């Protein structure tokens, strides 16, 4: 039982550390003038999944979408970005996003 609690606590810590690192990298990139993708320039549609409502996009001809896919691939297919959790589907051309739950 205590091993499960320790594992859960460690995973929570690692998730928080990862989110902090991602945000720090993003802020450094912005300060250096590195261009990132803009999710507002991507066409999103409403969808419903096992975990509730989310947004999805298959805007494959959009340069912002392509940059997002590249960023997602560099993060193993899932990441946090500007308050949203993003993930890529197995087909490689669909992306889902869901607003991060506030603690």
BELTAPE-V377905 format. One line per field, one symbol per residue. ss: DSSP state (~ for helix, > for strand, _ for the rest). burial: # if it has 24 or more other C-alpha atoms within 12 Angstrom, else .. A space follows every 50 residues. Layout:
ss = ???
burial = ???
This chain:
ss = _~~~~~~~~~~~~~~~~~~~~~~~~~~~~~~_______~~~___>>>>>_ _>>>>>>_____~~~~~~~~~~~~___>>>>__>>>>>______>>>>>_ ___
burial = ..................#................##.#..#........ ....#####.....##.#####....#####...####....######.. ...
